[in-house]
Amino acid sequence: MTHSSRSLDEIRSRIDAGLSESVETLKALVRIPSVSWDGFPSEEVHRSAEFVA
């Protein structure tokens, strides 16, 4: 196995290892209302911003 294919395998392994957690994090994020317009509760926008900070 070459160095580059070994590195690629490491990258794939790390992606696979963290994928489920990343998907769950994204699911939690999209549950937060975060569209801003007149009358939209600004606390939801702030909550969304804090989640991704």
PDB file of N, CA, C and O in Angstrom, chain B, residues numbered from 101:
ATOM      1  N   MET B 101       0.861  -1.177   0.000  1.00  0.00           N
ATOM      2  CA  MET B 101       0.000   0.000   0.000  1.00  0.00           C
ATOM      3  C   MET B 101       0.903   1.235   0.000  1.00  0.00           C
ATOM      4  O   MET B 101       1.846   1.331   0.785  1.00  0.00           O
ATOM      5  N   THR B 102       0.601   2.155  -0.877  1.00  0.00           N
ATOM      6  CA  THR B 102       1.403   3.376  -0.958  1.00  0.00           C
ATOM      7  C   THR B 102       1.019   4.336   0.152  1.00  0.00           C
ATOM      8  O   THR B 102      -0.024   4.205   0.793  1.00  0.00           O
ATOM      9  N   HIS B 103       1.897   5.302   0.356  1.00  0.00           N
ATOM     10  CA  HIS B 103       1.633   6.314   1.389  1.00  0.00           C
ATOM     11  C   HIS B 103       0.326   7.050   1.113  1.00  0.00           C
ATOM     12  O   HIS B 103      -0.452   7.295   2.034  1.00  0.00           O
ATOM     13  N   SER B 104       0.076   7.408  -0.162  1.00  0.00           N
ATOM     14  CA  SER B 104      -1.142   8.172  -0.470  1.00  0.00           C
ATOM     15  C   SER B 104      -2.396   7.329  -0.290  1.00  0.00           C
ATOM     16  O   SER B 104      -3.411   7.843   0.178  1.00  0.00           O
ATOM     17  N   SER B 105      -2.356   6.059  -0.645  1.00  0.00           N
ATOM     18  CA  SER B 105      -3.555   5.231  -0.451  1.00  0.00           C
ATOM     19  C   SER B 105      -3.778   4.937   1.031  1.00  0.00           C
ATOM     20  O   SER B 105      -4.919   4.803   1.471  1.00  0.00           O
ATOM     21  N   ARG B 106      -2.688   4.837   1.806  1.00  0.00           N
ATOM     22  CA  ARG B 106      -2.826   4.659   3.252  1.00  0.00           C
ATOM     23  C   ARG B 106      -3.454   5.908   3.863  1.00  0.00           C
ATOM     24  O   ARG B 106      -4.323   5.811   4.729  1.00  0.00           O
ATOM     25  N   SER B 107      -3.013   7.082   3.411  1.00  0.00           N
ATOM     26  CA  SER B 107      -3.590   8.337   3.900  1.00  0.00           C
ATOM     27  C   SER B 107      -5.061   8.434   3.537  1.00  0.00           C
ATOM     28  O   SER B 107      -5.875   8.877   4.347  1.00  0.00           O
ATOM     29  N   LEU B 108      -5.403   8.024   2.331  1.00  0.00           N
ATOM     30  CA  LEU B 108      -6.799   8.053   1.899  1.00  0.00           C
ATOM     31  C   LEU B 108      -7.637   7.109   2.758  1.00  0.00           C
ATOM     32  O   LEU B 108      -8.763   7.438   3.129  1.00  0.00           O
ATOM     33  N   ASP B 109      -7.093   5.952   3.070  1.00  0.00           N
ATOM     34  CA  ASP B 109      -7.813   5.019   3.947  1.00  0.00           C
ATOM     35  C   ASP B 109      -8.027   5.620   5.336  1.00  0.00           C
ATOM     36  O   ASP B 109      -9.087   5.438   5.935  1.00  0.00           O
ATOM     37  N   GLU B 110      -7.024   6.335   5.848  1.00  0.00           N
ATOM     38  CA  GLU B 110      -7.169   6.998   7.150  1.00  0.00           C
ATOM     39  C   GLU B 110      -8.266   8.051   7.102  1.00  0.00           C
ATOM     40  O   GLU B 110      -9.071   8.158   8.028  1.00  0.00           O
ATOM     41  N   ILE B 111      -8.298   8.820   6.032  1.00  0.00           N
ATOM     42  CA  ILE B 111      -9.330   9.857   5.873  1.00  0.00           C
ATOM     43  C   ILE B 111     -10.707   9.213   5.852  1.00  0.00           C
ATOM     44  O   ILE B 111     -11.621   9.667   6.540  1.00  0.00           O
ATOM     45  N   ARG B 112     -10.853   8.161   5.067  1.00  0.00           N
ATOM     46  CA  ARG B 112     -12.147   7.471   4.986  1.00  0.00           C
ATOM     47  C   ARG B 112     -12.563   6.912   6.346  1.00  0.00           C
ATOM     48  O   ARG B 112     -13.734   6.986   6.721  1.00  0.00           O
ATOM     49  N   SER B 113     -11.617   6.362   7.072  1.00  0.00           N
ATOM     50  CA  SER B 113     -11.922   5.810   8.396  1.00  0.00           C
ATOM     51  C   SER B 113     -12.388   6.895   9.356  1.00  0.00           C
ATOM     52  O   SER B 113     -13.342   6.700  10.109  1.00  0.00           O
ATOM     53  N   ARG B 114     -11.714   8.036   9.326  1.00  0.00           N
ATOM     54  CA  ARG B 114     -12.107   9.138  10.213  1.00  0.00           C
ATOM     55  C   ARG B 114     -13.487   9.681   9.846  1.00  0.00           C
ATOM     56  O   ARG B 114     -14.286  10.009  10.723  1.00  0.00           O
ATOM     57  N   ILE B 115     -13.759   9.773   8.549  1.00  0.00           N
ATOM     58  CA  ILE B 115     -15.087  10.225   8.110  1.00  0.00           C
ATOM     59  C   ILE B 115     -16.147   9.239   8.588  1.00  0.00           C
ATOM     60  O   ILE B 115     -17.164   9.637   9.155  1.00  0.00           O
ATOM     61  N   ASP B 116     -15.906   7.962   8.358  1.00  0.00           N
ATOM     62  CA  ASP B 116     -16.860   6.935   8.793  1.00  0.00           C
ATOM     63  C   ASP B 116     -17.077   6.973  10.300  1.00  0.00           C
ATOM     64  O   ASP B 116     -18.204   6.815  10.770  1.00  0.00           O
ATOM     65  N   ALA B 117     -16.012   7.179  11.054  1.00  0.00           N
ATOM     66  CA  ALA B 117     -16.112   7.186  12.514  1.00  0.00           C
ATOM     67  C   ALA B 117     -16.940   8.354  13.029  1.00  0.00           C
ATOM     68  O   ALA B 117     -17.629   8.219  14.041  1.00  0.00           O
ATOM     69  N   GLY B 118     -16.887   9.489  12.357  1.00  0.00           N
ATOM     70  CA  GLY B 118     -17.584  10.671  12.843  1.00  0.00           C
ATOM     71  C   GLY B 118     -18.885  10.993  12.144  1.00  0.00           C
ATOM     72  O   GLY B 118     -19.569  11.949  12.509  1.00  0.00           O
ATOM     73  N   LEU B 119     -19.235  10.202  11.140  1.00  0.00           N
ATOM     74  CA  LEU B 119     -20.406  10.537  10.325  1.00  0.00           C
ATOM     75  C   LEU B 119     -21.709  10.531  11.121  1.00  0.00           C
ATOM     76  O   LEU B 119     -22.500  11.467  11.004  1.00  0.00           O
ATOM     77  N   SER B 120     -21.944   9.515  11.914  1.00  0.00           N
ATOM     78  CA  SER B 120     -23.204   9.437  12.671  1.00  0.00           C
ATOM     79  C   SER B 120     -23.362  10.625  13.607  1.00  0.00           C
ATOM     80  O   SER B 120     -24.440  11.212  13.698  1.00  0.00           O
ATOM     81  N   GLU B 121     -22.285  10.979  14.304  1.00  0.00           N
ATOM     82  CA  GLU B 121     -22.345  12.122  15.216  1.00  0.00           C
ATOM     83  C   GLU B 121     -22.591  13.419  14.450  1.00  0.00           C
ATOM     84  O   GLU B 121     -23.349  14.278  14.900  1.00  0.00           O
ATOM     85  N   SER B 122     -21.951  13.556  13.298  1.00  0.00           N
ATOM     86  CA  SER B 122     -22.145  14.762  12.486  1.00  0.00           C
ATOM     87  C   SER B 122     -23.582  14.871  11.991  1.00  0.00           C
ATOM     88  O   SER B 122     -24.159  15.959  11.992  1.00  0.00           O
ATOM     89  N   VAL B 123     -24.155  13.763  11.574  1.00  0.00           N
ATOM     90  CA  VAL B 123     -25.545  13.763  11.109  1.00  0.00           C
ATOM     91  C   VAL B 123     -26.479  14.144  12.250  1.00  0.00           C
ATOM     92  O   VAL B 123     -27.410  14.925  12.049  1.00  0.00           O
ATOM     93  N   GLU B 124     -26.248  13.608  13.440  1.00  0.00           N
ATOM     94  CA  GLU B 124     -27.094  13.943  14.592  1.00  0.00           C
ATOM     95  C   GLU B 124     -26.966  15.421  14.956  1.00  0.00           C
ATOM     96  O   GLU B 124     -27.954  16.061  15.318  1.00  0.00           O
ATOM     97  N   THR B 125     -25.762  15.957  14.863  1.00  0.00           N
ATOM     98  CA  THR B 125     -25.553  17.384  15.132  1.00  0.00           C
ATOM     99  C   THR B 125     -26.314  18.230  14.119  1.00  0.00           C
ATOM    100  O   THR B 125     -26.955  19.213  14.489  1.00  0.00           O
ATOM    101  N   LEU B 126     -26.247  17.858  12.854  1.00  0.00           N
ATOM    102  CA  LEU B 126     -26.981  18.602  11.822  1.00  0.00           C
ATOM    103  C   LEU B 126     -28.490  18.490  12.022  1.00  0.00           C
ATOM    104  O   LEU B 126     -29.213  19.464  11.811  1.00  0.00           O
ATOM    105  N   LYS B 127     -28.971  17.326  12.424  1.00  0.00           N
ATOM    106  CA  LYS B 127     -30.406  17.163  12.699  1.00  0.00           C
ATOM    107  C   LYS B 127     -30.846  18.105  13.814  1.00  0.00           C
ATOM    108  O   LYS B 127     -31.904  18.728  13.728  1.00  0.00           O
ATOM    109  N   ALA B 128     -30.028  18.202  14.860  1.00  0.00           N
ATOM    110  CA  ALA B 128     -30.357  19.100  15.970  1.00  0.00           C
ATOM    111  C   ALA B 128     -30.372  20.545  15.498  1.00  0.00           C
ATOM    112  O   ALA B 128     -31.231  21.327  15.906  1.00  0.00           O
ATOM    113  N   LEU B 129     -29.432  20.897  14.646  1.00  0.00           N
ATOM    114  CA  LEU B 129     -29.363  22.264  14.136  1.00  0.00           C
ATOM    115  C   LEU B 129     -30.588  22.618  13.298  1.00  0.00           C
ATOM    116  O   LEU B 129     -31.154  23.697  13.470  1.00  0.00           O
ATOM    117  N   VAL B 130     -31.004  21.741  12.406  1.00  0.00           N
ATOM    118  CA  VAL B 130     -32.131  22.081  11.535  1.00  0.00           C
ATOM    119  C   VAL B 130     -33.464  22.100  12.279  1.00  0.00           C
ATOM    120  O   VAL B 130     -34.453  22.611  11.753  1.00  0.00           O
ATOM    121  N   ARG B 131     -33.507  21.556  13.485  1.00  0.00           N
ATOM    122  CA  ARG B 131     -34.733  21.648  14.294  1.00  0.00           C
ATOM    123  C   ARG B 131     -34.927  23.038  14.893  1.00  0.00           C
ATOM    124  O   ARG B 131     -36.031  23.379  15.318  1.00  0.00           O
ATOM    125  N   ILE B 132     -33.866  23.840  14.931  1.00  0.00           N
ATOM    126  CA  ILE B 132     -33.953  25.175  15.518  1.00  0.00           C
ATOM    127  C   ILE B 132     -34.478  26.142  14.463  1.00  0.00           C
ATOM    128  O   ILE B 132     -33.844  26.320  13.422  1.00  0.00           O
ATOM    129  N   PRO B 133     -35.623  26.769  14.713  1.00  0.00           N
ATOM    130  CA  PRO B 133     -36.097  27.776  13.764  1.00  0.00           C
ATOM    131  C   PRO B 133     -35.045  28.878  13.641  1.00  0.00           C
ATOM    132  O   PRO B 133     -34.548  29.379  14.650  1.00  0.00           O
ATOM    133  N   SER B 134     -34.710  29.250  12.419  1.00  0.00           N
ATOM    134  CA  SER B 134     -33.626  30.219  12.275  1.00  0.00           C
ATOM    135  C   SER B 134     -33.817  31.186  11.113  1.00  0.00           C
ATOM    136  O   SER B 134     -32.850  31.792  10.650  1.00  0.00           O
ATOM    137  N   VAL B 135     -35.035  31.337  10.640  1.00  0.00           N
ATOM    138  CA  VAL B 135     -35.310  32.286   9.574  1.00  0.00           C
ATOM    139  C   VAL B 135     -35.753  33.589  10.218  1.00  0.00           C
ATOM    140  O   VAL B 135     -36.590  33.594  11.120  1.00  0.00           O
ATOM    141  N   SER B 136     -35.192  34.675   9.755  1.00  0.00           N
ATOM    142  CA  SER B 136     -35.491  35.964  10.376  1.00  0.00           C
ATOM    143  C   SER B 136     -36.358  36.807   9.444  1.00  0.00           C
ATOM    144  O   SER B 136     -36.022  37.002   8.276  1.00  0.00           O
ATOM    145  N   TRP B 137     -37.458  37.296   9.964  1.00  0.00           N
ATOM    146  CA  TRP B 137     -38.291  38.271   9.276  1.00  0.00           C
ATOM    147  C   TRP B 137     -38.983  39.087  10.356  1.00  0.00           C
ATOM    148  O   TRP B 137     -38.950  38.717  11.529  1.00  0.00           O
ATOM    149  N   ASP B 138     -39.597  40.174   9.979  1.00  0.00           N
ATOM    150  CA  ASP B 138     -40.293  40.986  10.976  1.00  0.00           C
ATOM    151  C   ASP B 138     -41.274  40.103  11.744  1.00  0.00           C
ATOM    152  O   ASP B 138     -42.090  39.401  11.147  1.00  0.00           O
ATOM    153  N   GLY B 139     -41.188  40.145  13.043  1.00  0.00           N
ATOM    154  CA  GLY B 139     -42.076  39.360  13.881  1.00  0.00           C
ATOM    155  C   GLY B 139     -41.545  37.981  14.244  1.00  0.00           C
ATOM    156  O   GLY B 139     -42.110  37.316  15.113  1.00  0.00           O
ATOM    157  N   PHE B 140     -40.476  37.539  13.598  1.00  0.00           N
ATOM    158  CA  PHE B 140     -39.892  36.235  13.939  1.00  0.00           C
ATOM    159  C   PHE B 140     -39.164  36.362  15.266  1.00  0.00           C
ATOM    160  O   PHE B 140     -38.442  37.338  15.471  1.00  0.00           O
ATOM    161  N   PRO B 141     -39.328  35.414  16.168  1.00  0.00           N
ATOM    162  CA  PRO B 141     -38.682  35.509  17.482  1.00  0.00           C
ATOM    163  C   PRO B 141     -37.149  35.536  17.354  1.00  0.00           C
ATOM    164  O   PRO B 141     -36.532  34.552  16.945  1.00  0.00           O
ATOM    165  N   SER B 142     -36.564  36.653  17.703  1.00  0.00           N
ATOM    166  CA  SER B 142     -35.116  36.807  17.550  1.00  0.00           C
ATOM    167  C   SER B 142     -34.337  35.824  18.419  1.00  0.00           C
ATOM    168  O   SER B 142     -33.194  35.491  18.105  1.00  0.00           O
ATOM    169  N   GLU B 143     -34.950  35.355  19.515  1.00  0.00           N
ATOM    170  CA  GLU B 143     -34.235  34.400  20.364  1.00  0.00           C
ATOM    171  C   GLU B 143     -33.938  33.094  19.625  1.00  0.00           C
ATOM    172  O   GLU B 143     -32.955  32.418  19.927  1.00  0.00           O
ATOM    173  N   GLU B 144     -34.785  32.741  18.659  1.00  0.00           N
ATOM    174  CA  GLU B 144     -34.523  31.529  17.869  1.00  0.00           C
ATOM    175  C   GLU B 144     -33.311  31.726  16.964  1.00  0.00           C
ATOM    176  O   GLU B 144     -32.507  30.810  16.790  1.00  0.00           O
ATOM    177  N   VAL B 145     -33.180  32.912  16.393  1.00  0.00           N
ATOM    178  CA  VAL B 145     -32.013  33.213  15.563  1.00  0.00           C
ATOM    179  C   VAL B 145     -30.755  33.166  16.424  1.00  0.00           C
ATOM    180  O   VAL B 145     -29.732  32.625  16.004  1.00  0.00           O
ATOM    181  N   HIS B 146     -30.827  33.725  17.614  1.00  0.00           N
ATOM    182  CA  HIS B 146     -29.682  33.701  18.527  1.00  0.00           C
ATOM    183  C   HIS B 146     -29.352  32.268  18.951  1.00  0.00           C
ATOM    184  O   HIS B 146     -28.181  31.901  19.049  1.00  0.00           O
ATOM    185  N   ARG B 147     -30.378  31.467  19.199  1.00  0.00           N
ATOM    186  CA  ARG B 147     -30.153  30.073  19.595  1.00  0.00           C
ATOM    187  C   ARG B 147     -29.459  29.304  18.471  1.00  0.00           C
ATOM    188  O   ARG B 147     -28.552  28.509  18.720  1.00  0.00           O
ATOM    189  N   SER B 148     -29.889  29.545  17.248  1.00  0.00           N
ATOM    190  CA  SER B 148     -29.257  28.905  16.100  1.00  0.00           C
ATOM    191  C   SER B 148     -27.803  29.338  15.965  1.00  0.00           C
ATOM    192  O   SER B 148     -26.923  28.514  15.714  1.00  0.00           O
ATOM    193  N   ALA B 149     -27.555  30.630  16.132  1.00  0.00           N
ATOM    194  CA  ALA B 149     -26.186  31.148  16.031  1.00  0.00           C
ATOM    195  C   ALA B 149     -25.296  30.565  17.123  1.00  0.00           C
ATOM    196  O   ALA B 149     -24.142  30.225  16.861  1.00  0.00           O
ATOM    197  N   GLU B 150     -25.813  30.446  18.335  1.00  0.00           N
ATOM    198  CA  GLU B 150     -25.033  29.884  19.437  1.00  0.00           C
ATOM    199  C   GLU B 150     -24.727  28.408  19.203  1.00  0.00           C
ATOM    200  O   GLU B 150     -23.664  27.916  19.583  1.00  0.00           O
ATOM    201  N   PHE B 151     -25.664  27.711  18.578  1.00  0.00           N
ATOM    202  CA  PHE B 151     -25.478  26.288  18.324  1.00  0.00           C
ATOM    203  C   PHE B 151     -24.291  26.047  17.400  1.00  0.00           C
ATOM    204  O   PHE B 151     -23.530  25.100  17.601  1.00  0.00           O
ATOM    205  N   VAL B 152     -24.128  26.892  16.394  1.00  0.00           N
ATOM    206  CA  VAL B 152     -23.054  26.682  15.421  1.00  0.00           C
ATOM    207  C   VAL B 152     -21.758  27.384  15.800  1.00  0.00           C
ATOM    208  O   VAL B 152     -20.734  27.182  15.147  1.00  0.00           O
ATOM    209  N   ALA B 153     -21.786  28.208  16.850  1.00  0.00           N
ATOM    210  CA  ALA B 153     -20.562  28.929  17.243  1.00  0.00           C
ATOM    211  C   ALA B 153     -19.572  28.014  17.918  1.00  0.00           C
ATOM    212  O   ALA B 153     -18.492  28.455  18.311  1.00  0.00           O
TER     213      ALA B 153
END
